[in-house]
């Protein structure tokens, strides 16, 4: 897995984490 794939995966994860935190 290269850096481009990692960034592509991390962006939605960070967004989902933010959405989760705002719901809590």
Biopython code that builds the backbone (N, CA, C, O; Angstrom):
import numpy as np
from Bio.PDB.StructureBuilder import StructureBuilder

atoms = [
    (1, "UNK", "N", (0.862, -1.209, 0.000)),
    (1, "UNK", "CA", (0.000, 0.000, 0.000)),
    (1, "UNK", "C", (0.886, 1.243, 0.000)),
    (1, "UNK", "O", (1.792, 1.373, 0.823)),
    (2, "UNK", "N", (0.608, 2.161, -0.941)),
    (2, "UNK", "CA", (1.471, 3.340, -1.011)),
    (2, "UNK", "C", (0.833, 4.547, -0.318)),
    (2, "UNK", "O", (-0.285, 4.461, 0.191)),
    (3, "UNK", "N", (1.545, 5.654, -0.305)),
    (3, "UNK", "CA", (1.083, 6.845, 0.427)),
    (3, "UNK", "C", (-0.225, 7.377, -0.139)),
    (3, "UNK", "O", (-1.080, 7.862, 0.603)),
    (4, "UNK", "N", (-0.378, 7.283, -1.457)),
    (4, "UNK", "CA", (-1.605, 7.806, -2.069)),
    (4, "UNK", "C", (-2.819, 7.031, -1.562)),
    (4, "UNK", "O", (-3.857, 7.616, -1.253)),
    (5, "UNK", "N", (-2.676, 5.715, -1.482)),
    (5, "UNK", "CA", (-3.786, 4.892, -0.984)),
    (5, "UNK", "C", (-4.061, 5.201, 0.490)),
    (5, "UNK", "O", (-5.215, 5.268, 0.914)),
    (6, "UNK", "N", (-3.006, 5.384, 1.249)),
    (6, "UNK", "CA", (-3.188, 5.694, 2.665)),
    (6, "UNK", "C", (-3.963, 6.993, 2.838)),
    (6, "UNK", "O", (-4.899, 7.063, 3.635)),
    (7, "UNK", "N", (-3.574, 8.018, 2.093)),
    (7, "UNK", "CA", (-4.275, 9.303, 2.210)),
    (7, "UNK", "C", (-5.728, 9.151, 1.812)),
    (7, "UNK", "O", (-6.614, 9.718, 2.450)),
    (8, "UNK", "N", (-5.977, 8.383, 0.753)),
    (8, "UNK", "CA", (-7.344, 8.193, 0.286)),
    (8, "UNK", "C", (-8.184, 7.491, 1.351)),
    (8, "UNK", "O", (-9.382, 7.751, 1.467)),
    (9, "UNK", "N", (-7.571, 6.617, 2.117)),
    (9, "UNK", "CA", (-8.297, 5.901, 3.180)),
    (9, "UNK", "C", (-8.465, 6.779, 4.413)),
    (9, "UNK", "O", (-9.511, 6.753, 5.061)),
    (10, "UNK", "N", (-7.438, 7.552, 4.733)),
    (10, "UNK", "CA", (-7.453, 8.338, 5.969)),
    (10, "UNK", "C", (-8.453, 9.483, 5.916)),
    (10, "UNK", "O", (-9.077, 9.804, 6.927)),
    (11, "UNK", "N", (-8.615, 10.108, 4.738)),
    (11, "UNK", "CA", (-9.521, 11.255, 4.647)),
    (11, "UNK", "C", (-10.941, 10.887, 5.081)),
    (11, "UNK", "O", (-11.485, 11.549, 5.965)),
    (12, "UNK", "N", (-11.573, 9.841, 4.487)),
    (12, "UNK", "CA", (-12.916, 9.468, 4.922)),
    (12, "UNK", "C", (-12.957, 9.004, 6.376)),
    (12, "UNK", "O", (-13.956, 9.215, 7.064)),
    (13, "UNK", "N", (-11.890, 8.381, 6.843)),
    (13, "UNK", "CA", (-11.874, 7.928, 8.240)),
    (13, "UNK", "C", (-11.928, 9.131, 9.177)),
    (13, "UNK", "O", (-12.677, 9.132, 10.154)),
    (14, "UNK", "N", (-11.127, 10.158, 8.871)),
    (14, "UNK", "CA", (-11.130, 11.350, 9.722)),
    (14, "UNK", "C", (-12.504, 12.010, 9.701)),
    (14, "UNK", "O", (-12.993, 12.476, 10.730)),
    (15, "UNK", "N", (-13.123, 12.048, 8.521)),
    (15, "UNK", "CA", (-14.449, 12.663, 8.402)),
    (15, "UNK", "C", (-15.458, 11.855, 9.224)),
    (15, "UNK", "O", (-16.277, 12.433, 9.939)),
    (16, "UNK", "N", (-15.404, 10.547, 9.128)),
    (16, "UNK", "CA", (-16.339, 9.703, 9.864)),
    (16, "UNK", "C", (-16.130, 9.873, 11.369)),
    (16, "UNK", "O", (-17.095, 9.890, 12.133)),
    (17, "UNK", "N", (-14.873, 9.999, 11.791)),
    (17, "UNK", "CA", (-14.572, 10.176, 13.214)),
    (17, "UNK", "C", (-15.148, 11.503, 13.706)),
    (17, "UNK", "O", (-15.674, 11.594, 14.815)),
    (18, "UNK", "N", (-15.040, 12.527, 12.863)),
    (18, "UNK", "CA", (-15.568, 13.834, 13.229)),
    (18, "UNK", "C", (-17.083, 13.767, 13.349)),
    (18, "UNK", "O", (-17.660, 14.290, 14.302)),
    (19, "UNK", "N", (-17.720, 13.127, 12.386)),
    (19, "UNK", "CA", (-19.176, 13.003, 12.443)),
    (19, "UNK", "C", (-19.594, 12.245, 13.702)),
    (19, "UNK", "O", (-20.571, 12.604, 14.358)),
    (20, "UNK", "N", (-18.848, 11.202, 14.028)),
    (20, "UNK", "CA", (-19.131, 10.405, 15.213)),
    (20, "UNK", "C", (-19.040, 11.264, 16.469)),
    (20, "UNK", "O", (-19.912, 11.209, 17.336)),
    (21, "UNK", "N", (-17.980, 12.055, 16.556)),
    (21, "UNK", "CA", (-17.752, 12.870, 17.751)),
    (21, "UNK", "C", (-18.851, 13.917, 17.912)),
    (21, "UNK", "O", (-19.268, 14.213, 19.031)),
    (22, "UNK", "N", (-19.317, 14.474, 16.803)),
    (22, "UNK", "CA", (-20.338, 15.513, 16.893)),
    (22, "UNK", "C", (-21.680, 14.922, 17.309)),
    (22, "UNK", "O", (-22.521, 15.622, 17.873)),
    (23, "UNK", "N", (-21.881, 13.645, 17.033)),
    (23, "UNK", "CA", (-23.135, 12.992, 17.409)),
    (23, "UNK", "C", (-23.142, 12.606, 18.885)),
    (23, "UNK", "O", (-24.199, 12.560, 19.514)),
    (24, "UNK", "N", (-21.981, 12.335, 19.426)),
    (24, "UNK", "CA", (-21.886, 11.841, 20.800)),
    (24, "UNK", "C", (-22.410, 12.884, 21.799)),
    (24, "UNK", "O", (-22.407, 12.640, 23.006)),
]
sb = StructureBuilder()
sb.init_structure("model")
sb.init_model(0)
sb.init_chain("A")
sb.init_seg("    ")
for serial, (resi, resn, name, xyz) in enumerate(atoms, 1):
    if name == "N":
        sb.init_residue(resn, " ", resi, " ")
    sb.init_atom(name, np.array(xyz, "f"), 0.0, 1.0, " ", f" {name:<3s}", serial, name[0])
structure = sb.get_structure()
